[in-house]
Amino acid sequence: MNLSWLTPVLENDGPFLSIYIDSTRTDPSSASGLSTRWGNFRSKLADDGAPDEILEEIEETLLEPSPIGGRHGRAILATGSAILVDRVLPAPPRQDSAHWGDEPVLVPLLQVIPTGVRQLLVEVDRSGADLHLRAPENPTITKNDNGLGEDASVDGGHDELHKASVGGGSQHGWRSSNQEARVEDSWERNAEAVASKVDSIVRDRQLDMLLLTGDVRAESLLKDELSKEALAILKEVPGGTRGVSLDRASFREEMARVTEEFIKNRQQSLADLFTENQNRGGESVAGSTEVAEALQRGQVSELILTIGAEPENAEELARQALATDAGISTLGSEYVDLPDGVGALLRWRDEATPSNSLSSMSGDHGRETAVDPDSQESPRGQEEESIRQ
């Protein structure tokens, strides 16, 4: 994932404030809990030397009522004089934390990367569509424009939407056919207008998912008009109706299921890509030392960390990745077993690049025996002895 928006943090001198907190406010008790937890953090940070002025500024923005619903978190990175990053997290951090020190703390932010999904819900009917955007910095889909402004609703402007009733003589039949043709044309023109707006949002917002629901005929017409880029990320969600989909718990649950499936598939695809590279000796390395060396040489295109099992130098590796314009991704441990909790996809490989694979790292008992300096016998000698027996 591209995290270039974090670059300004590295361009500043420390010390830094790094705050990660569950900012969910689903009821009065959770809002009160946020205030209490922040109060404890503020006292600790003040004792550690953080200036009171910046703590006051952070408190004002952190405790200000938020329109965002559902479970989410907050990441705030600041110097002693200015807030550099104030970002809503698509899920609460694994653990609330607050730190004042020479370097910014980034790992808690990286751990929630997989849940950051940029998606557009399109509720379509034969006259147009309502559009709802969910982005990592605004991780809830609600019945508002979510930053889309005037693009939140599209009406095609072609209003002959209903076909004539069948019946009557030949003259009525001719008129009926003509009316039906005009209605079909209106539907198609409206679908073109919606497709134009959706394609524009797909390009400009760099969406991960395009969710489509609503009138079945209107869905079919819209799909005929969408670009290849939009169709490639399209997922149909049944049960929606323009204007009321998000009022239905069953529809919201289906959206959550589709989104969770996408997240799992994306995690698995990254794990498969890394494993394939490792197994064929491709452009990847694994292990803390090897990855650090590749980062120093500017070889890394994507740093990959295991969530909850990051190496001790994970913060340094993350800063090096950002400084060299490398992407950063995190994977659950159930997808791939990374040695030392870290691996990397490379921009290139040369003779100086460490040659390793998942099977040859520390978890391989055969490799450990082969390089054990205290071993009394080489693996070849052990093999010959077993043959003689």
Secondary structure, DSSP 8 states (H G I E B T S, - for coil): ---GGGHHHHTS-S-EEEEEEE---SSHHHHHHHHHHHHHHHHHHHHHT--HHHHHHHHHHHHS-----SS-EEEEEEESS-EEEEEEESS--SS-EEEEESS---HHHHTTGGG---EEEEEEETTEEEEEEEBTTB----SS-TT-GGGGEEE-S--------S-SSHHHHHHHHHHHHHHHHHHHHHHHHHHHHHHHHHHHHT-SEEEEEE-HHHHHHHHHHS-HHHHHTEEE-TT--TTTGGG-HHHHHHHHHHHHHHHHHHHHHHHHHHHHHHHTT-SEEESHHHHHHHHHTT-EEEEEEETT---TTHHHHHHHHHHTT-EEEEE-TTT---GGGEEEEES---TTS----GGGSTT-HHHHHHT-TT-SS-HHHHHHHHHH-
